[in-house]
């Protein structure tokens, strides 16, 4: 794209339309942000009731590799993004041959493979956990005892704690690899973790880059449960290192779009990169209510080639992830009581059925001080039946 795609513009006589591969909640929030700025939107997703498809101007209901579906998206859209990293990279290659695609197929392909991802982090000079790639029996046999105990993770298609097995001995490692059907894996040494954090950056095609504050994250059973972005939640020196590392990772990819990088904070205070997501991220949902621009606003800007300005956080914030476990059978949580609390902002994703572990929405709590936000968050968690923060 040689010049910005302006909101409300006409392209070949049609309203400027931005496309997204994937119709989940991240796509839905991207669609809302794009429409608020005056763009038309198109979603490609096979689900008739996809959250993003239900609110978009156009819903191309096909598989991600369907040639006719991709052709429809190309015909309708001036530029195209993705809402999750497991969209097949070949589909992005096809789209990228005809339209600007951000992030690129190359960047997404690296994020889809833990081995390639780890190699990229090493190239960028970012600290990673000691690890080994296991794709053959010879590589399994060569694993150093120093990497045990560790976590064996499938190189591809692992998310929210799926495709991961903890191992303590060489025999457990061999058994775990067999349990994972001998697919390529990465073994990571278990490290003494104190906390986890993440950083979101947005980078334009011109190389301009901005970032949000560092987010302190709490996971339960491999799924993000709570994000805290309050003054002092992450020490300044550590936060600066995390931002610098994330920017280096994005720069090394020549990345265009919104990128999230997750980090482990070790007991000794060291920072180690965990993984990256080539898209907006659950831990950035607080930006919808606590910042002057959300992560989805910046996703729109990077895709359309619009200028990037450094986002400003105007409120202290805590985000609670809302899983289907909170829904009583045949009913809804006590939203009236939750929304009676000060600074609460409810975001539900339009999913028609709740089930355990399914991400149904999130609750942002904003306020003037970290103490006020935490007090309200604890009250909301108690009302919803969420484990104490």
N, C-alpha and C positions, 0 to 999 in steps of 0.2 A: 504494500500500500504506500504510494508515493506521497500522499497527503492525507490528513485526518478525514475520517468518515464522520461528518458532522451530524449531530442529532437533528432529526426532522428532515434531513436531506432526501432528495429523490435520486435513485440509482436506476438508470434505464427506465425512467417513468414510474418506478415503484418505490414505496417508502423504504428507507435504509433499514435493512434487516440483519440482525446478528443471530448466528446459529450456535447451538450448543449440543454436543454429543453427550447423551445421558439425561435422563429425566427425573433424577432423584431430588432430594431437598436442596442440594447445592445448586443444581440447575434451576430449581424454582426460584431461589433467592437471586440468582443471576438474572433471570427473566424479569423479576420485579424491579431490579435496579436498572436494567436496560430500558424497560418500559417507562419508568419514572423520568428517564432522561429523554424520552421521545422516540426511541427506536422500536421498530417491530421486531419480533423474535420468532425463531423456529427451533423446535426441539426434535431430535431424532432419538427415539426410544421405543423398544418393542412392546412395552406395557401400555395397554389401553387406558389405565388409570394412573399413569405416572404423575407424580406431584407437579413436575415442571410442564408436562404436556397439557395438564388440565388448565393451566393459566396462560399458556403461550398463544400467540396469534396463529401459529401453525404447529401441528404435531405430525411428524413423519413417523408413522408406526411401522418400523421395519427393524430387522436385525442390524447390528452395527456394521456388518460387512456386506449387506445387501446392496448390489450395484445400483438398482433403481432408487433405493432410498437415498443413497449417497448422491446420486444425480439430482434428486429432488432438492436436497439440502443445498447443493451447489447452485442450482437454478434460483433458489429463493434468497440466498444469503450473500452479503458482501464480505463477511468475515466470520470465522467459526472458531469456537473454543471447545473445551471439554470439561466435564464436571467431575470425572473420576479417572484415576490413573490406569484402570484396567480396560479402558476402551482400546480395541486392537490398534496397535501402531500402524499396520498397513492401511486401515481406514483413514487415518490422519494423513498418510502419504498420498492417498488418492485425492483427498480434499485439498491438500496443500499444493497439488499440481495445478489447481484451478482458482483457489481463493487463499487469501491470507489466513493462516491457522496459527493460533497462539494458545498454549505453548506448542512448539514444533514436535513432529513425530519423533525426532531424534532424542529430544529431552524426555518425552514421555517414555520412550523405550528404555532409557537408562533407569528411570524411576520404577519401571515395572520389574526390574531384575536386581535383586539385592547384591549379587556379585558385581555387576556393572556399577551399581550405585556406590558400593564400598570403594571400588577402584577410582571412581570419580572423586570421592571425598579425599582419598589419599593424594591424588594429583593436585587437589586444591590446597593441600597442606593443613587440612582440618583433622583434629584428633579423632580417631575411631577406636572402638574396642578391639583388642586382639581377636583375630578371627581366621577361619580357613574355609575355602570353598571345597565342597564335597560333591563331585559329580561322577566319580568313578570309584570302584573298589580300591584302586591303588591310592587315591587321595584319602579315602577313609582310613586305610592302613597307615598312612603317613601322618595322621593328625597327632600333634604334640600333646603330651599329657598336661602341659601347662595350660591348655585351653579348657580343661575340665576342673570343676563342673562348668557347664555351659548351656546355651540354648540353641537347639537346632531349628533353623527356620527355612522353609521352602524359599527358593530363590525367587519364585514367581507366585502371584495370586494370594499372597498372605496379607490379611488386614484384620484389625480389631482383635488381635491375639490368635487368629486362626493360622493353621499350618505351622505351629510352634510347639516344640516338646523340650522340656528341661531334662538334661542328662548329667549324671555324676561320674560314670565310669565308661571305659571304652566299650564294654559289652552293651551298656544302656544306649550308647551312641549308635552302635551297629543295629540294635533292635529298633531304635527310633527311626533310623534311615530306612529300614525295611518297612516300618509302619507307614512311612510317608511315600512308600512305593518307589524308593530309590531315585526319586527325581532330584535334579540339582538343588543343593541346599547350601546354606552358609551356617557354620558353627561359630557362635560368638561366646567368648569367655564371659561368665557371670561376674559382674563387678559390684562392689558395695554401693548401692544407690541411695542417695539422700533425697532426691527429688527429680522431677522432669519438667522441662520447659520447652517452649517453641517460639519461633520467630517467623513472621510473615513479611515478605518483601513483595513489591510490585516493580517490574522492570519493563520499560518501553523498548520498542524496536530501535530507538535512537540511543539506547544505553542509559538513559535516565533511570534512576532507581530511588525508591522511597521505602520506608519500613514503618511498621507498627511497633509499639512497645513489646518487650519480651513478656510472654504469657507463662505463668506457673500452672502446671497441669497435674491433676490427680486422676489416675486410671484405676478402674476396678474390673477385674477379670478381663484385662486387655482392652477395655472400652473406656474412652474418655468420659469421666464423670463430672469433674469440676474444673473450671479454668478461673484463675484469680489474676486480675490485672489491677493491682493497687500499689500505691506508693510504698517502696521498700520490700515488696514481695520477693523480688529477685535482686540481690546485691548489685550495685551499679557496675563494679568492675567485671563481674560475671556476665551481666547483661550486655555490656559493651563487647565482650569477646564473642557472645552468641550472635549479635548483630553482624559483627565483622566476618564471622565464619559463614553466615548465611549469605551475605553479600558476595563473598568469594565464590561460594558454590553456584550462585545464580550467574555471576560473571563468567565462570568457567564453562557454563553451559550455553553462553550467549543467549540466555533465557529471555523470553518475552511472555509476560503474563504475571499471575500471582503465584508465588511459591512459598510453601511452608516447610521449614526444617525443624525437626524435633531433636532435642538433646537430652542426655542424661547428665544430672549433676551428681558427682560422686561424693562419698563421705568426706574425702579430703579437700573438696571444693573444686576439683578439676571438672572440666567440661568435655564431654564426649558426644559426638554426633550419633544419632540413632538412625533416622531415615528422613526422606523428603517426600513431599506430596506435591505434584505439579498442578496445583489448583488451590482454591480457597479451602479452609480447614475448619473442623469443628471448634478448635481452640480460638478461632478468630470471630466466632459469632457475636461476641460481646461488642464488636465494632459497630454493629447495627444500631446500638443505642448509646454507646459511650464515647463515640468518636465523631468528628465532623464529616468523615468519609468512612464508609464501610469497606470491608475487603471486596465486596461484590461491586461497589462503585469503581474501585480500582481495576477489577477484572474487566469491566466495561471500557474503562479508559485505555487500558493497555491494548485491548482488542481493536478498538476504534482508532488508535493512534492519537488520542487526545493527550494534552499535557498532564504530567503528574505533579501534584503538589504534596508536600509532606503532610500526612494526616495528623490531626491533633486530638489527643484524648482529653475530653472535657469533663469526664466523670470517672470516679473510681468504680470498678466493676467486678462482679462475679457472675459466671455463667454456670447454670446447672443443666446437664444433659437430661432429657426426659425420655426414658425408655418405656416400652410397652408394658413392662412389669408393674408400672404405677397405675395402670388402668384397672379398676374393679370390673369384674365380669358384668357385661351389659350396661356399664355406666361410664362416668368420667371422673377424673380427680376433682377435688374441691377448688376449682379455679376461682370461684367467687371469693373464697377466703384468702387464697393466694394473692389475688389482684387487689385485695383490700390493704395489702402491705405497701408501704411507700417505695417508689422506685422500681416496681416490678414490671417487666415487659415480657409478655407471653408470645412465643412464636411456635405455632403448630404447622406441620408440613403437609397437611391435606391427605394423609394416608388413611385409607378407609377401614383398616382393621389393626388392632393393637395385638402384639404378641411379645413374649419375653425376649429381651435383647434388641428389639427393633427400635430404631431411633425415630421417635414420634414428633419430637420438637425440642425446644430449649427454652429456659427461662433466664433472662438477663436481669440482674439486680444492679441498679446504679445509685450512686449517692455521693455526698460531698467528702466523706472520710472513709478510710478503710474500715474503721470500727463500725460505722453505721451500716455499711454494705454487708459486713460479715454478720452483724446482728440480724438483719433482715433475711439474709440467705439461710441462716440457721432456722429461723422461724418458718420460712417457706419449705425447707427440707423436712422439717417436722410435720408440717401439714400434708406433705406429699408422700411421706413414708420413705424418704431418702435417707440413707445412712449419714450420720453426722459428718460434717466437712473435716 
